[in-house]
Amino acid sequence: MSTPGDAQNRDEVQDGEESQVEDVQASAAQSGSEDQSGDDAKSRGDAKSHGAAVGLQGDKITIRGGIPLVGRIELKGAKNLVTKAMVAALLGESPSVLKDVPNISDVRIVRGLLGVHGVKITDGEEPGDLILDPANVESAHFADIDAHAGSSRIPILFCGPLLHRLGEAFIPDLGGCRIGDRPIDYHLEVLRKFGAVVEKQPSGIRMSAPNGLKGAKVELPYPSVGATEQVLLTAVRAEGITELKGAAIEPEIMDLINILQKMGAIITVDTDRVIRIEGVDRLEGYQHRALFDRNEAASWAAAALATEGDIFVGGARQPEMVTFLNVFRKVGGAFDIHDDGIRFYHPGGELKPVIIETDVHPGFMTDWQQPLVIALTKAHGVSIVHETVYEQRFGFVDALVEMGATIQIHKECLGGQACRFGQRNFNHSAVITGPTKLHGADIEVPDLRGGFSHLIAALSADGTSTVSNVGIISRGYENFITKLQLLGADFDLEG
Ligand code: EPU
């Protein structure tokens, strides 16, 4: 492994964000939005800001609102599964084939990081097919790894597979949406339990496994999606049995388990968030069609409701969206379930206020609240959103208030049970009073889901809005500009 040194261009790389134009023209660039997570609690204070996407061409969209979005769009695989499935390919002794991979910048980042570790990645026959060949996995040069610093949270999941393959790993500083502190203390604790030696360095984290990795008993303090994936990706090849208590059980995690089982892993999901993994000596490649992106489906559903439109979301399925569908119906939205997707529409009449508490699965996902808040500004009465997963996920509402919404943010746990943020001075409850008419404004995208909610706000507002920093949205929404065109939105891209 190359020795970490100072990267001259670190800040440029971290601050870079790809141009929105790529969404239309599919030019590839590294995305480097948003903040870095900390190491243990100690490094939280070190977190650098990578939020600004400066001086980018085509990073602005001017939207003339008030037109219902109507039409059909198609989903591909879930951002929050596909990127982890790509990492899982590192564990196989033969090539893997992943289907329905969306063309989003998070995928390109993971592709780049796998590439610098010797994984050969080629496009398959069908659009969205990726073939990942890990035959020549090798340690990457520090500069190549460091070029990915601040770009995504996925690199932390490379640890287990790289430790199994190479006995060592170096992980650059992480990125991800600026929606809370987002420490990685659970991840590091998990890896230490498996026997990894973790060494924090100025530019990232170095790990080694001098005695190999051994199965462990792990109990997570909170059902973290990423830490559960960390356990899975490490335990499948560790010697002996791993028992994970307090696991996250999101559908994307279940689909990762499907993939690992196809590779030869032995994983049992018990009741009460307990997962048992029997380590095996060898895993093969997999062939898998990724689970659809239910966060994207919920986002377009929210757009249909707020614009009084009618959108058929091809590829969306009911079982993974039951909780969302209940809330969508309570607000006054309508949906029809079909074999090939779900039609979401505004059936006419008044929208109704709701009380939502975000939670881990099977609760109402945190990623759904931001887009749905726009419809709540149009509901007749007072809605409450209590955010219990991330402590800072209401940064997007300032712009909505500027557009005419009535939203107050509170530190108290409103509308539900007390959560772990209640006594900690975090602005994590929103009170939305409606109906309000939104009017056009110049607004700036703060994070991925907040960015999509800004798009919905502008699409449903009276008059013209300019939304800047929209490049962030292409981290997780494939071809969203093309989809907006298909749905009849009236807009211009600038730059
Ligand atoms: N947490 C810790 N320590 C850790 C790990 C997590 O305190 O070591 C805390 C976090 O700070 C947070 C909570 O646990 O308060 C939950 O975090 P989790 O680990 O579950 O989230 P994640 O794995 O970082 C994934 C998705 C998020 C999604 C969450 C929750 C990916 C790449 N990201 O994040 O997606 O909101 O799970 O479902 O899979 C998005 O798509 O916009 C997005 C943010």
Residues whose N, C-alpha, C, O or C-beta is under 5 A from the ligand:
A	BS01	EPU	N80 C177 R182 P183 I184 D185 Y186 H187 Y222 P223 S224 V225 G226 A227 T366 D367 V389 Y390 L448 R449
